[in-house]
Amino acid sequence: MMAGGKKASKKMMAGGRKASKKMMAGGRKASKKMMAGGRKASKKMMAGGRKASKKMMAGGKKTAKKMK
């Protein structure tokens, strides 16, 4: 994932800023829907997601600064 993910992340960073603005507008409505069903999913994700989030935190802090 990390090997191919770096290429993808660069593409995401380029187009991601435009997308994030659109997501903020519509994403709030969507997030409410996601919260209803997402809690069940998030529990499943938390089990495997903690491992993934640790990897993301390492590289994610750098990208988070760029996204702002």
Stockholm file with secondary structure:
# STOCKHOLM 1.0

chainA/1-68         MMAGGKKASKKMMAGGRKASKKMMAGGRKASKKMMAGGRKASKKMMAGGRKASKKMMAGGKKTAKKMK
#=GR chainA/1-68 SS CHHHHHHHHHHHHHHHHHHHHHHHHHHHHHHHHHHHHHHHHHHHHHHHHHHHHHHHHHHHHHHHHHHC
#=GC SS_cons        CHHHHHHHHHHHHHHHHHHHHHHHHHHHHHHHHHHHHHHHHHHHHHHHHHHHHHHHHHHHHHHHHHHC
//
